[in-house]
């Protein structure tokens, strides 16, 4: 079996480059299902001699894990394997002594000596690389909103994309995980606790508290769900977000563009590893960067003035230097005595945000 896998090679393909690169010989590529981990790994392998590496995907139904565990160390010695790749890695598989090991996982895996590369779905800049046929950024953004941030959906006909995203989630999640995701989609961007989620979900199905909490926090660890904590109020109810802005439209019939837009902005910042909080009247506060990010898709200057008045005390007390107001189209700049306020369209804001990576 290992001989058959060894004879496969990954020549340089037409894979579109992401913002991620494997730069360490010992790397854990961490991310939720279908976020692009495999493409990143195969692009890395495409630059290596085909006889120097062994690629194993434990989710491949043809693979016998028992054989892998038994034969892998000697096989690597006999064939002078330089680079070993194991996708969907499980910790009960001993790693042989080779020069480079690349592992992929959804789990919160830590191994001494390994660098972790966290992979997310496409941000707007990456989407532009995937689909460059649009004559304006506004047209491209409209298409981005209508689709999703999942990479593989850009190779699916638009009539089938929503169904395909449902299929991705069905294949990636067990039944309880999927139920929690469906419920989370209804609460997107809202303040909600795990206990409140459990209380609502148990009205619909028989469910043990232990199993719910285990599954809910597993979805957090895997990167399907995210919480944003209230600034300086660690016990306050957190705001809930999903790994893709279009999951709400995919898993529910509810329409709430403001929540979708807010999630979109959050996900753009998430990739940078920023420390993100919320506060009263403030969508996102990044204390280490002395900035606030507000999402106001259909706003104008008059509404903006009233909004700034409402959070003026917070801005001054916390030394905020920059307030960014993300909109669909509106653009203006306010020079206040205590901070600079930039209102700008998402397409402009996202590109500036991406340059910070």
C-alpha positions as CSV (number, residue, x, y, z in Angstrom):
1,X,0.0,0.0,0.0
2,X,2.8,2.4,0.9
3,X,4.5,1.6,-2.4
4,X,1.3,2.7,-4.3
5,X,1.2,6.0,-2.4
6,X,4.9,6.6,-2.9
7,X,4.5,6.3,-6.7
8,X,2.0,9.2,-6.8
9,X,3.6,12.6,-7.4
10,X,2.3,16.2,-7.3
11,X,3.8,18.1,-10.1
12,X,3.4,21.9,-10.2
13,X,-0.3,22.4,-10.9
14,X,-2.6,25.3,-11.6
15,X,-3.3,25.8,-8.0
16,X,-3.9,29.4,-7.2
17,X,-1.5,30.8,-4.6
18,X,-2.9,31.6,-1.2
19,X,-1.4,33.9,1.5
20,X,-0.1,30.8,3.3
21,X,3.3,29.2,2.8
22,X,4.9,26.3,4.5
23,X,8.3,27.6,5.6
24,X,9.3,25.2,8.4
25,X,10.4,21.6,7.8
26,X,8.2,20.5,10.7
27,X,4.7,22.1,10.3
28,X,1.2,21.4,11.5
29,X,-1.3,22.8,9.0
30,X,-4.4,23.5,11.1
31,X,-7.8,24.5,9.8
32,X,-11.4,23.5,9.4
33,X,-12.5,21.1,6.7
34,X,-12.2,22.4,3.1
35,X,-10.5,25.6,4.0
36,X,-7.6,24.7,1.6
37,X,-5.1,22.8,3.7
38,X,-4.6,20.2,1.0
39,X,-4.0,22.7,-1.8
40,X,-1.4,24.5,0.3
41,X,0.4,21.2,1.0
42,X,0.3,20.0,-2.6
43,X,1.7,23.3,-3.8
44,X,4.6,22.8,-1.4
45,X,5.2,19.3,-2.6
46,X,5.1,20.4,-6.2
47,X,8.5,21.9,-5.8
48,X,10.1,18.8,-4.4
49,X,11.5,15.8,-6.3
50,X,8.7,13.2,-6.5
51,X,10.9,10.4,-5.0
52,X,11.8,12.5,-2.0
53,X,8.4,12.5,-0.3
54,X,5.6,10.3,0.8
55,X,2.0,11.7,1.0
56,X,-0.6,10.0,3.1
57,X,-4.2,11.1,3.5
58,X,-5.8,9.2,6.4
59,X,-9.3,10.2,5.1
60,X,-8.7,8.1,2.0
61,X,-10.9,5.1,2.3
62,X,-8.3,2.9,0.5
63,X,-5.8,3.4,3.3
64,X,-5.4,0.9,6.1
65,X,-4.3,2.8,9.2
66,X,-3.0,-0.4,10.8
67,X,-0.6,-1.0,7.9
68,X,0.6,2.6,8.1
69,X,1.4,2.3,11.8
70,X,3.3,-0.9,11.3
71,X,5.2,-0.3,8.1
72,X,5.8,3.5,7.9
73,X,9.1,3.7,9.9
74,X,10.9,1.0,7.9
75,X,9.4,2.2,4.6
76,X,10.8,5.7,5.1
77,X,14.3,4.2,5.8
78,X,14.2,1.8,2.8
79,X,13.1,4.5,0.4
80,X,15.2,7.4,1.8
81,X,12.1,9.5,2.4
82,X,13.0,13.1,3.0
83,X,9.6,14.6,3.5
84,X,6.6,12.9,5.1
85,X,3.1,14.3,4.8
86,X,0.2,12.9,6.7
87,X,-3.2,14.6,6.2
88,X,-5.9,14.2,8.9
89,X,-3.1,13.1,11.2
90,X,-3.9,11.1,14.4
91,X,-1.6,11.2,17.4
92,X,-1.4,7.4,17.8
93,X,0.7,7.2,14.6
94,X,4.4,7.4,15.5
95,X,6.4,9.8,13.4
96,X,9.5,8.3,11.8
97,X,12.9,10.1,11.8
98,X,12.9,12.0,8.5
99,X,14.1,15.4,7.5
100,X,10.7,17.1,7.2
101,X,7.2,16.3,8.4
102,X,4.1,18.1,7.4
103,X,0.8,17.3,9.2
104,X,-2.7,18.5,8.6
105,X,-5.5,18.5,11.1
106,X,-8.7,20.1,12.3
107,X,-7.7,19.4,15.9
108,X,-5.9,21.7,18.3
109,X,-2.7,19.7,17.9
110,X,0.7,20.7,19.5
111,X,3.9,18.8,19.0
112,X,7.3,19.9,20.3
113,X,9.5,21.2,17.5
114,X,6.6,21.9,15.1
115,X,5.4,25.2,13.8
116,X,1.7,25.7,13.4
117,X,0.2,27.3,10.2
118,X,-3.4,28.3,10.8
119,X,-5.5,28.2,7.6
120,X,-8.8,30.0,7.1
121,X,-11.1,30.4,4.1
122,X,-10.5,33.0,1.5
123,X,-10.3,36.6,2.4
124,X,-11.3,39.2,-0.2
125,X,-7.8,39.7,-1.6
126,X,-7.4,35.9,-2.1
127,X,-10.8,35.8,-3.8
128,X,-9.6,38.3,-6.3
129,X,-6.8,36.0,-7.2
130,X,-9.2,33.1,-7.6
131,X,-11.7,35.0,-9.8
132,X,-10.1,37.9,-11.7
133,X,-12.7,38.3,-14.4
134,X,-14.5,41.3,-13.0
135,X,-13.9,44.8,-14.4
136,X,-14.4,46.6,-11.1
137,X,-13.8,45.8,-7.4
138,X,-17.5,46.5,-6.7
139,X,-18.6,43.8,-9.2
140,X,-16.1,41.4,-7.7
141,X,-17.4,42.2,-4.2
142,X,-21.0,41.5,-5.2
143,X,-20.0,38.1,-6.4
144,X,-17.9,37.4,-3.3
145,X,-21.0,38.2,-1.1
146,X,-23.2,35.9,-3.2
147,X,-20.8,33.0,-3.1
148,X,-18.8,32.2,0.0
149,X,-15.2,32.2,1.3
150,X,-14.8,28.4,0.7
151,X,-12.2,28.0,-2.0
152,X,-13.8,25.0,-3.8
153,X,-17.1,26.9,-4.4
154,X,-15.4,29.0,-7.1
155,X,-15.2,26.0,-9.3
156,X,-18.9,25.1,-8.9
157,X,-21.7,26.6,-11.0
158,X,-23.5,29.4,-9.2
159,X,-26.8,27.5,-9.3
160,X,-25.2,24.7,-7.2
161,X,-23.0,26.6,-4.8
162,X,-25.4,26.8,-1.9
163,X,-26.2,23.0,-2.1
164,X,-22.5,22.3,-2.4
165,X,-21.7,24.3,0.8
166,X,-24.4,22.3,2.6
167,X,-22.7,19.2,1.3
168,X,-19.3,20.4,2.6
169,X,-20.7,20.9,6.0
170,X,-22.5,17.6,6.0
171,X,-19.3,15.8,5.1
172,X,-17.1,17.8,7.5
173,X,-19.4,17.5,10.6
174,X,-21.2,14.8,12.6
175,X,-25.0,15.2,13.1
176,X,-24.7,17.0,16.4
177,X,-22.0,19.4,15.1
178,X,-24.2,20.2,12.2
179,X,-27.2,20.9,14.4
180,X,-25.1,23.3,16.5
181,X,-23.8,25.0,13.4
182,X,-27.4,25.4,12.1
183,X,-28.4,26.9,15.4
184,X,-25.3,29.1,15.5
185,X,-26.2,30.4,12.0
186,X,-29.4,31.8,13.4
187,X,-27.6,33.6,16.2
188,X,-24.8,35.0,14.0
189,X,-23.1,38.1,15.5
190,X,-25.4,38.0,18.6
191,X,-24.4,37.8,22.2
192,X,-25.1,34.2,23.3
193,X,-23.6,31.8,25.9
194,X,-23.0,28.1,25.5
195,X,-25.7,27.4,28.2
196,X,-28.3,29.5,26.2
197,X,-27.4,27.5,23.1
198,X,-27.9,24.2,25.0
199,X,-31.2,25.3,26.5
200,X,-32.6,26.1,23.0
201,X,-31.2,23.1,21.3
202,X,-32.5,20.6,23.9
203,X,-36.0,21.8,23.2
204,X,-35.6,20.3,19.7
205,X,-33.9,17.0,20.5
206,X,-32.8,14.8,23.3
207,X,-29.4,16.0,24.3
208,X,-27.1,15.5,27.2
209,X,-25.3,18.6,28.6
210,X,-21.9,16.9,28.6
211,X,-22.2,15.9,25.0
212,X,-23.4,19.3,23.9
213,X,-20.5,21.2,25.7
214,X,-17.9,18.7,24.4
215,X,-19.2,19.2,20.8
216,X,-19.6,22.9,21.1
217,X,-16.1,23.6,22.3
218,X,-14.7,21.1,19.8
219,X,-16.3,23.3,17.0
220,X,-14.5,26.2,18.6
221,X,-11.1,24.4,18.7
222,X,-11.5,23.2,15.1
223,X,-12.3,26.7,13.8
224,X,-15.9,26.4,12.8
225,X,-17.1,28.8,15.5
226,X,-15.6,31.9,17.1
227,X,-16.4,33.9,20.1
228,X,-15.6,37.6,20.7
229,X,-15.3,38.6,24.3
230,X,-16.4,41.9,25.7
231,X,-13.5,44.2,26.5
232,X,-12.6,44.1,30.2
233,X,-15.7,42.0,31.0
234,X,-14.5,38.4,30.6
235,X,-17.7,37.0,32.2
236,X,-20.0,39.0,30.0
237,X,-21.9,37.1,27.2
238,X,-19.7,36.7,24.1
239,X,-20.6,37.4,20.5
240,X,-20.8,34.4,18.2
241,X,-19.4,34.1,14.6
242,X,-19.0,31.3,12.1
243,X,-16.0,30.5,9.8
244,X,-17.9,31.7,6.7
245,X,-20.1,34.7,6.3
246,X,-22.6,32.9,4.0
247,X,-23.3,30.0,6.4
248,X,-26.3,31.9,7.8
249,X,-27.9,32.0,4.3
250,X,-26.9,28.4,3.7
251,X,-28.3,26.9,6.9
252,X,-31.3,29.1,7.6
253,X,-34.0,31.0,5.8
254,X,-33.4,34.1,7.8
255,X,-32.1,37.2,6.0
256,X,-30.0,39.7,8.0
257,X,-27.4,41.4,5.8
258,X,-26.0,43.5,8.7
259,X,-25.0,40.3,10.5
260,X,-23.5,38.8,7.4
261,X,-21.5,42.0,6.7
262,X,-20.3,42.1,10.3
263,X,-19.1,38.5,10.1
264,X,-17.4,39.3,6.8
265,X,-15.4,42.1,8.5
266,X,-14.6,40.0,11.5
267,X,-13.2,37.2,9.4
268,X,-10.9,39.6,7.5
269,X,-9.4,40.7,10.8
270,X,-9.3,37.2,12.3
271,X,-6.6,36.0,9.8
272,X,-4.2,38.6,11.1
273,X,-4.2,37.1,14.6
274,X,-5.4,40.4,16.1
275,X,-6.7,40.5,19.6
276,X,-10.4,41.4,19.0
277,X,-13.0,42.5,21.5
278,X,-16.4,44.2,21.4
279,X,-17.8,46.9,23.7
280,X,-21.1,48.7,24.2
281,X,-21.9,50.3,20.9
282,X,-18.7,49.1,19.3
283,X,-18.5,46.1,16.9
284,X,-14.8,45.4,17.3
285,X,-12.1,46.9,19.4
286,X,-8.4,46.1,18.9
287,X,-6.6,47.5,21.9
288,X,-3.1,46.6,20.8
289,X,-3.6,48.6,17.7
290,X,-5.5,51.5,19.3
291,X,-8.3,51.2,16.9
292,X,-12.0,50.5,16.6
293,X,-13.8,48.9,13.6
294,X,-17.5,49.6,13.1
295,X,-19.6,47.9,10.5
296,X,-22.2,50.2,9.0
297,X,-23.0,48.9,5.5
298,X,-25.6,51.5,4.6
299,X,-24.6,54.6,6.5
300,X,-23.9,58.3,5.8
301,X,-22.1,61.1,7.5
302,X,-25.0,62.2,9.7
303,X,-25.5,58.7,11.1
304,X,-21.8,58.4,11.6
305,X,-21.6,61.6,13.7
306,X,-24.3,60.3,16.0
307,X,-22.5,57.0,16.3
308,X,-19.2,58.6,17.2
309,X,-21.0,60.8,19.8
310,X,-22.3,57.6,21.5
311,X,-18.8,56.0,21.8
312,X,-16.8,59.2,22.3
313,X,-16.2,58.5,26.0
314,X,-14.8,55.0,25.2
315,X,-12.5,56.4,22.5
316,X,-11.0,59.0,24.8
317,X,-10.8,56.8,27.9
318,X,-9.0,54.0,26.0
319,X,-6.7,56.1,23.9
320,X,-8.2,55.0,20.6
321,X,-6.4,56.7,17.7
322,X,-8.2,55.4,14.7
323,X,-11.9,54.5,14.1
324,X,-12.5,52.6,10.9
325,X,-16.1,52.5,9.6
326,X,-16.7,49.8,7.0
327,X,-19.5,50.4,4.6
328,X,-20.8,49.1,1.2
329,X,-20.2,52.4,-0.7
330,X,-20.0,55.4,1.5
331,X,-16.7,57.1,2.1
332,X,-15.6,60.1,4.2
333,X,-13.0,61.1,6.7
334,X,-13.4,63.0,10.0
335,X,-10.6,64.7,11.8
336,X,-11.6,64.8,15.4
337,X,-9.4,66.2,18.2
338,X,-9.0,62.8,19.8
339,X,-9.0,60.3,16.9
340,X,-9.1,59.9,13.1
341,X,-12.4,58.5,11.8
342,X,-12.2,56.8,8.4
343,X,-15.4,55.7,6.7
344,X,-14.6,53.6,3.7
345,X,-16.2,50.9,1.4
346,X,-15.4,47.3,2.3
347,X,-13.4,46.7,-1.0
348,X,-11.0,49.5,0.0
349,X,-10.8,48.6,3.7
350,X,-10.2,44.9,3.0
351,X,-7.3,45.5,0.7
352,X,-5.7,47.9,3.3
353,X,-6.4,45.3,6.0
354,X,-4.8,42.6,3.8
355,X,-1.6,44.6,3.4
356,X,-1.2,44.3,7.1
357,X,-0.8,40.5,7.0
